[in-house]
Amino acid sequence: MKVIDLAVQYGYDSADSFTRAFVKQHGVTPSAARKKGVSMTIFPPLTFQITIKGVQAMNWRIEERQAFEVFGVERVFRNDETGKISKFWDESNDNGDCERIAQRTGRGDLMGFCGYMEAGADRFPYMICQFAGEGRDTAGFVVAQVPAVTWAIFRSGEKKKPPKGKEVPGLFQRAYTEWLPSSGYDRFPGPDLEIYGRTDGGKFFEEVWIPVVKT
């Protein structure tokens, strides 16, 4: 739709007034929001229950990616053992696995990769990994294929110190309960990604990647 048509549909006097309101709410212009990979801010509708939800901004974007590979160390957990994942990270840091993965990539950020293979009805695989990349040495590590898919990506705020996974559960919860029901997307079968990254400015962030399909 044209911006002017949207403006009229939602009760604005002009395209300029609609654009100003859109930028104030989402952080980008309507035209920029059409482009793939653009990050936007959304404030989900207030829900009055015992507590008030939807007052905290969500930073998200949609990305379409071709198939790629990741490599790292993996472990299979029972569905009731999610609490043991943090111990897996601790052990991988202590035994040098995380450092070895980082050395192969030249980057300090790592990922958590979940549900990338069939492990049984009551089990799921979890990998501590990095992007494989062309020519990257993956010898001695598990390599997994990630299919081409559209990703909904949710990023935490940037912090001076690593959040150490504390942001990830909240990102997943808000993505599924606040964003997905009114997003125009459905969850697409496939693995989830958790990314523990660092900006060029040296600040730390966490992201969750959820495969989605347009409804």
Order of alpha helices (4+ residues) and beta strands (2+ residues): alpha-alpha-alpha-beta-beta-beta-beta-beta-alpha-alpha-beta-beta-beta-beta-alpha-beta-beta-beta
